[in-house]
Amino acid sequence: MDKKCKTCFWWDCEHPRLEHAPEVPGISKPGFCRKHRPGGYMLKNYQIGIQPIMDAEEGCAEHRKRDG
């Protein structure tokens, strides 16, 4: 079974915020992993949530196959 991000239920590569994501070496097909809640990050006096940016070809042990 292909356990890569692009085939996972938690994979989100269509969110509009990805248009503003920085280019990261090694990530050619970016997307968000929605398996876990966002991590907190302090920006001046505000705390914002940041979802991990992954590459479509990466994989993990928490892969869950998308239906259909």
N, CA, C and O atoms as a GROMACS GRO file, in nm:
protein
  272
    1MET      N    1   0.083  -0.120   0.000
    1MET     CA    2   0.000   0.000   0.000
    1MET      C    3   0.087   0.125   0.000
    1MET      O    4   0.187   0.132   0.072
    2ASP      N    5   0.051   0.223  -0.080
    2ASP     CA    6   0.122   0.350  -0.089
    2ASP      C    7   0.085   0.437   0.030
    2ASP      O    8  -0.027   0.488   0.037
    3LYS      N    9   0.177   0.455   0.124
    3LYS     CA   10   0.149   0.533   0.245
    3LYS      C   11   0.208   0.673   0.236
    3LYS      O   12   0.267   0.723   0.332
    4LYS      N   13   0.193   0.735   0.121
    4LYS     CA   14   0.244   0.871   0.102
    4LYS      C   15   0.135   0.972   0.132
    4LYS      O   16   0.016   0.941   0.125
    5CYS      N   17   0.177   1.093   0.166
    5CYS     CA   18   0.082   1.199   0.202
    5CYS      C   19  -0.027   1.219   0.097
    5CYS      O   20  -0.144   1.240   0.132
    6LYS      N   21   0.010   1.214  -0.029
    6LYS     CA   22  -0.086   1.242  -0.136
    6LYS      C   23  -0.204   1.145  -0.140
    6LYS      O   24  -0.306   1.176  -0.201
    7THR      N   25  -0.192   1.028  -0.076
    7THR     CA   26  -0.301   0.931  -0.074
    7THR      C   27  -0.370   0.924   0.062
    7THR      O   28  -0.454   0.837   0.085
    8CYS      N   29  -0.335   1.015   0.152
    8CYS     CA   30  -0.383   1.009   0.289
    8CYS      C   31  -0.509   1.094   0.310
    8CYS      O   32  -0.524   1.200   0.249
    9PHE      N   33  -0.596   1.046   0.395
    9PHE     CA   34  -0.720   1.115   0.433
    9PHE      C   35  -0.690   1.253   0.492
    9PHE      O   36  -0.767   1.346   0.470
   10TRP      N   37  -0.580   1.267   0.564
   10TRP     CA   38  -0.547   1.392   0.634
   10TRP      C   39  -0.479   1.495   0.544
   10TRP      O   40  -0.456   1.607   0.589
   11TRP      N   41  -0.448   1.462   0.422
   11TRP     CA   42  -0.373   1.549   0.330
   11TRP      C   43  -0.461   1.661   0.274
   11TRP      O   44  -0.572   1.637   0.228
   12ASP      N   45  -0.410   1.786   0.280
   12ASP     CA   46  -0.481   1.902   0.227
   12ASP      C   47  -0.384   1.983   0.142
   12ASP      O   48  -0.300   2.056   0.195
   13CYS      N   49  -0.395   1.971   0.011
   13CYS     CA   50  -0.306   2.045  -0.079
   13CYS      C   51  -0.382   2.152  -0.156
   13CYS      O   52  -0.330   2.206  -0.254
   14GLU      N   53  -0.505   2.184  -0.113
   14GLU     CA   54  -0.586   2.281  -0.185
   14GLU      C   55  -0.617   2.407  -0.104
   14GLU      O   56  -0.688   2.496  -0.153
   15HIS      N   57  -0.566   2.416   0.017
   15HIS     CA   58  -0.598   2.532   0.101
   15HIS      C   59  -0.536   2.659   0.043
   15HIS      O   60  -0.421   2.656  -0.002
   16PRO      N   61  -0.610   2.772   0.043
   16PRO     CA   62  -0.559   2.897  -0.014
   16PRO      C   63  -0.431   2.948   0.052
   16PRO      O   64  -0.352   3.017  -0.012
   17ARG      N   65  -0.408   2.916   0.178
   17ARG     CA   66  -0.286   2.965   0.246
   17ARG      C   67  -0.159   2.907   0.186
   17ARG      O   68  -0.051   2.963   0.205
   18LEU      N   69  -0.171   2.797   0.115
   18LEU     CA   70  -0.051   2.738   0.053
   18LEU      C   71   0.008   2.830  -0.053
   18LEU      O   72   0.127   2.819  -0.086
   19GLU      N   73  -0.073   2.920  -0.108
   19GLU     CA   74  -0.021   3.016  -0.206
   19GLU      C   75   0.084   3.107  -0.144
   19GLU      O   76   0.170   3.159  -0.215
   20HIS      N   77   0.078   3.126  -0.013
   20HIS     CA   78   0.169   3.217   0.057
   20HIS      C   79   0.276   3.144   0.136
   20HIS      O   80   0.357   3.207   0.205
   21ALA      N   81   0.278   3.013   0.128
   21ALA     CA   82   0.377   2.934   0.201
   21ALA      C   83   0.516   2.958   0.141
   21ALA      O   84   0.529   2.970   0.019
   22PRO      N   85   0.617   2.965   0.225
   22PRO     CA   86   0.753   2.983   0.173
   22PRO      C   87   0.800   2.861   0.097
   22PRO      O   88   0.756   2.749   0.124
   23GLU      N   89   0.888   2.882   0.001
   23GLU     CA   90   0.949   2.768  -0.068
   23GLU      C   91   1.049   2.703   0.026
   23GLU      O   92   1.134   2.771   0.084
   24VAL      N   93   1.039   2.573   0.038
   24VAL     CA   94   1.127   2.499   0.128
   24VAL      C   95   1.201   2.394   0.046
   24VAL      O   96   1.138   2.317  -0.027
   25PRO      N   97   1.334   2.390   0.056
   25PRO     CA   98   1.408   2.287  -0.018
   25PRO      C   99   1.358   2.148   0.018
   25PRO      O  100   1.341   2.116   0.136
   26GLY      N  101   1.335   2.065  -0.082
   26GLY     CA  102   1.288   1.928  -0.061
   26GLY      C  103   1.137   1.914  -0.064
   26GLY      O  104   1.086   1.802  -0.060
   27ILE      N  105   1.064   2.025  -0.069
   27ILE     CA  106   0.919   2.019  -0.077
   27ILE      C  107   0.876   2.076  -0.212
   27ILE      O  108   0.871   2.197  -0.230
   28SER      N  109   0.846   1.985  -0.307
   28SER     CA  110   0.808   2.030  -0.440
   28SER      C  111   0.657   2.034  -0.459
   28SER      O  112   0.606   2.108  -0.542
   29LYS      N  113   0.584   1.953  -0.380
   29LYS     CA  114   0.437   1.949  -0.386
   29LYS      C  115   0.384   1.969  -0.244
   29LYS      O  116   0.353   1.871  -0.176
   30PRO      N  117   0.374   2.095  -0.197
   30PRO     CA  118   0.338   2.121  -0.058
   30PRO      C  119   0.191   2.097  -0.027
   30PRO      O  120   0.105   2.104  -0.115
   31GLY      N  121   0.166   2.069   0.098
   31GLY     CA  122   0.031   2.053   0.149
   31GLY      C  123   0.036   2.048   0.300
   31GLY      O  124   0.144   2.039   0.360
   32PHE      N  125  -0.080   2.053   0.362
   32PHE     CA  126  -0.088   2.048   0.508
   32PHE      C  127  -0.126   1.908   0.555
   32PHE      O  128  -0.208   1.840   0.493
   33CYS      N  129  -0.065   1.865   0.664
   33CYS     CA  130  -0.105   1.743   0.732
   33CYS      C  131  -0.208   1.784   0.838
   33CYS      O  132  -0.175   1.859   0.930
   34ARG      N  133  -0.330   1.736   0.826
   34ARG     CA  134  -0.439   1.773   0.916
   34ARG      C  135  -0.463   1.669   1.026
   34ARG      O  136  -0.564   1.674   1.095
   35LYS      N  137  -0.370   1.576   1.042
   35LYS     CA  138  -0.386   1.471   1.142
   35LYS      C  139  -0.386   1.527   1.284
   35LYS      O  140  -0.467   1.485   1.367
   36HIS      N  141  -0.299   1.620   1.312
   36HIS     CA  142  -0.286   1.676   1.447
   36HIS      C  143  -0.323   1.825   1.448
   36HIS      O  144  -0.316   1.892   1.345
   37ARG      N  145  -0.362   1.874   1.563
   37ARG     CA  146  -0.398   2.016   1.572
   37ARG      C  147  -0.274   2.101   1.545
   37ARG      O  148  -0.161   2.054   1.561
   38PRO      N  149  -0.295   2.226   1.503
   38PRO     CA  150  -0.182   2.314   1.474
   38PRO      C  151  -0.097   2.340   1.598
   38PRO      O  152  -0.147   2.340   1.711
   39GLY      N  153   0.030   2.361   1.575
   39GLY     CA  154   0.120   2.400   1.684
   39GLY      C  155   0.108   2.550   1.707
   39GLY      O  156   0.080   2.625   1.613
   40GLY      N  157   0.129   2.595   1.830
   40GLY     CA  158   0.120   2.737   1.861
   40GLY      C  159   0.250   2.810   1.830
   40GLY      O  160   0.358   2.755   1.849
   41TYR      N  161   0.238   2.933   1.784
   41TYR     CA  162   0.354   3.015   1.750
   41TYR      C  163   0.322   3.159   1.791
   41TYR      O  164   0.218   3.212   1.753
   42MET      N  165   0.411   3.221   1.868
   42MET     CA  166   0.391   3.360   1.910
   42MET      C  167   0.445   3.455   1.804
   42MET      O  168   0.560   3.443   1.761
   43LEU      N  169   0.362   3.548   1.762
   43LEU     CA  170   0.400   3.650   1.665
   43LEU      C  171   0.361   3.783   1.725
   43LEU      O  172   0.244   3.820   1.728
   44LYS      N  173   0.463   3.856   1.774
   44LYS     CA  174   0.441   3.979   1.851
   44LYS      C  175   0.354   3.945   1.971
   44LYS      O  176   0.396   3.865   2.054
   45ASN      N  177   0.236   4.002   1.984
   45ASN     CA  178   0.149   3.974   2.100
   45ASN      C  179   0.038   3.876   2.068
   45ASN      O  180  -0.058   3.864   2.144
   46TYR      N  181   0.049   3.805   1.957
   46TYR     CA  182  -0.056   3.713   1.914
   46TYR      C  183  -0.002   3.571   1.906
   46TYR      O  184   0.113   3.548   1.870
   47GLN      N  185  -0.087   3.477   1.939
   47GLN     CA  186  -0.051   3.337   1.920
   47GLN      C  187  -0.132   3.286   1.802
   47GLN      O  188  -0.254   3.300   1.798
   48ILE      N  189  -0.063   3.227   1.706
   48ILE     CA  190  -0.129   3.173   1.588
   48ILE      C  191  -0.101   3.024   1.578
   48ILE      O  192   0.000   2.975   1.630
   49GLY      N  193  -0.188   2.952   1.511
   49GLY     CA  194  -0.169   2.809   1.490
   49GLY      C  195  -0.105   2.784   1.355
   49GLY      O  196  -0.144   2.843   1.255
   50ILE      N  197  -0.008   2.695   1.353
   50ILE     CA  198   0.061   2.662   1.228
   50ILE      C  199   0.052   2.512   1.206
   50ILE      O  200   0.095   2.432   1.289
   51GLN      N  201  -0.004   2.475   1.092
   51GLN     CA  202  -0.015   2.335   1.052
   51GLN      C  203   0.116   2.295   0.984
   51GLN      O  204   0.173   2.377   0.912
   52PRO      N  205   0.164   2.173   1.005
   52PRO     CA  206   0.288   2.133   0.938
   52PRO      C  207   0.271   2.126   0.786
   52PRO      O  208   0.172   2.073   0.736
   53ILE      N  209   0.369   2.179   0.715
   53ILE     CA  210   0.371   2.171   0.568
   53ILE      C  211   0.456   2.050   0.531
   53ILE      O  212   0.571   2.037   0.574
   54MET      N  213   0.397   1.963   0.451
   54MET     CA  214   0.462   1.839   0.411
   54MET      C  215   0.472   1.836   0.258
   54MET      O  216   0.416   1.921   0.189
   55ASP      N  217   0.544   1.738   0.207
   55ASP     CA  218   0.552   1.714   0.064
   55ASP      C  219   0.462   1.594   0.030
   55ASP      O  220   0.452   1.499   0.109
   56ALA      N  221   0.400   1.598  -0.084
   56ALA     CA  222   0.307   1.493  -0.127
   56ALA      C  223   0.372   1.354  -0.129
   56ALA      O  224   0.303   1.254  -0.113
   57GLU      N  225   0.502   1.349  -0.149
   57GLU     CA  226   0.573   1.222  -0.158
   57GLU      C  227   0.621   1.169  -0.024
   57GLU      O  228   0.674   1.057  -0.016
   58GLU      N  229   0.604   1.247   0.084
   58GLU     CA  230   0.643   1.200   0.216
   58GLU      C  231   0.538   1.102   0.267
   58GLU      O  232   0.432   1.086   0.207
   59GLY      N  233   0.568   1.038   0.376
   59GLY     CA  234   0.475   0.945   0.436
   59GLY      C  235   0.501   0.934   0.585
   59GLY      O  236   0.601   0.983   0.636
   60CYS      N  237   0.409   0.867   0.655
   60CYS     CA  238   0.428   0.848   0.798
   60CYS      C  239   0.353   0.724   0.845
   60CYS      O  240   0.280   0.662   0.768
   61ALA      N  241   0.372   0.688   0.970
   61ALA     CA  242   0.309   0.570   1.026
   61ALA      C  243   0.162   0.592   1.062
   61ALA      O  244   0.092   0.497   1.097
   62GLU      N  245   0.114   0.717   1.054
   62GLU     CA  246  -0.026   0.746   1.088
   62GLU      C  247  -0.112   0.763   0.963
   62GLU      O  248  -0.222   0.816   0.969
   63HIS      N  249  -0.061   0.717   0.851
   63HIS     CA  250  -0.132   0.726   0.723
   63HIS      C  251  -0.269   0.659   0.733
   63HIS      O  252  -0.284   0.552   0.791
   64ARG      N  253  -0.368   0.724   0.678
   64ARG     CA  254  -0.504   0.668   0.671
   64ARG      C  255  -0.552   0.685   0.528
   64ARG      O  256  -0.566   0.798   0.479
   65LYS      N  257  -0.578   0.574   0.462
   65LYS     CA  258  -0.616   0.579   0.321
   65LYS      C  259  -0.746   0.658   0.300
   65LYS      O  260  -0.844   0.640   0.372
   66ARG      N  261  -0.742   0.743   0.200
   66ARG     CA  262  -0.859   0.822   0.162
   66ARG      C  263  -0.963   0.731   0.098
   66ARG      O  264  -0.928   0.642   0.020
   67ASP      N  265  -1.090   0.751   0.130
   67ASP     CA  266  -1.197   0.673   0.066
   67ASP      C  267  -1.214   0.718  -0.077
   67ASP      O  268  -1.204   0.838  -0.106
   68GLY      N  269  -1.240   0.626  -0.165
   68GLY     CA  270  -1.268   0.660  -0.305
   68GLY      C  271  -1.149   0.668  -0.384
   68GLY      O  272  -1.157   0.696  -0.503
   0.00000   0.00000   0.00000
